[in-house]
Amino acid sequence: MLLDLNLGFVILKSASMIQLFAKPVAEKIQKEVKQRVSRFKLNYGRLPKISVILVGDDTASRIYTQRKGELSSLLGMDHETISFPMDVNPELVRDRVRNLNDDPKIDGILIQRPLPKTFREEEVLYWISPDKDVDAFHPVHAGELLLGLPTFRPCTPAGVMELLSFYKISVSGRLVCVIGRSSIVGKPMAALLLQSDATVIQCHSKTQNLKELTRQASILVVAAGRPGLIDASYVQPGATVIDVGIHRTQDGRLTGDVRFDEVAQIASAMTPVPGGVGPMTLSILMQNTILAAERRENKNSSLLISAE
Ligand code: NAP
């Protein structure tokens, strides 16, 4: 079907667009994690435990931290939140992380971002011991990921891979465009896609002729942090569009980097916001935490890397 979206040109409308909802995928992962937690408890007589460090009183960070605690409990894991005031000396937090690194009862540690400006991110990345770094932000994990070695997978990009796999959208041999090159989303996203044999175009704010590149891709992953950046003119008809962006509008709604209603007219599959990539991140965090616990108890336990 032909469709004129007042974009100055006519594009082919997709016959029926599939929404890639996270719910069934997240539930599947959480069910598996719950079973592994039960086995872990039987085998080792203790619960896997995650510690979350929260600095300051940012509302969104508090909500995210609370959700981590709630899901840990739901899946049978132990958790704690260690809070510090906004003006804490970073050295104090680093000392606390060191204690957690040495604590045999702690399997996973996570430092909630954003941190106050007094913290130097390039130093904080090294604080958590790699075997407890369930966010997979440590440079050791980043390096392992690039080399294709077994490693923890960063939660949001791994969540995207799980979504694609669940909905049987193969990336092997396909041209995938990733918008964004941050250390927590864009770069590991491209590495995981490459690992799964995609041909990857990585774009960023200095990329010229962005639209020409995105329109070549049969899968477009958008992680630019720019609300509504992507309209239908950036999308190849029939493409799969993954929207990692998450923003709160002035009237309190959640929205992404992609103009959903417009792009839905030509894409073959899309993640909604909310309900798409967002809920996957937390599920992968739980998966990484049980994996960290299993590995610490059983050094031979293998790590996950492939999403397909
Ligand atoms: P970030 O650190 O701000 O990185 C944004 C990236 O997008 C940068 O690489 C930037 O390029 C690029 N970019 C910005 N504007 C662009 C443009 N106009 N054209 C092309 N590239 C552009 O953000 P992030 O941490 O990766 O997060 C991205 C989005 O995902 C945010 O909305 C964030 O809230 C969301 N997020 C969601 C989850 C989840 O669980 N769903 C998790 C993490 C993040 P330069 O490198 O050149 O600056």
Boltz pocket constraint, residues with backbone or C-beta under 6 A from the ligand:
constraints:
  - pocket:
      binder: B
      contacts: [[A, 156], [A, 179], [A, 180], [A, 181], [A, 182], [A, 183], [A, 184], [A, 185], [A, 186], [A, 203], [A, 204], [A, 205], [A, 206], [A, 207], [A, 210], [A, 222], [A, 223], [A, 224], [A, 225], [A, 226], [A, 229], [A, 243], [A, 244], [A, 245], [A, 246], [A, 247], [A, 277], [A, 278], [A, 279], [A, 281]]
      max_distance: 6.0
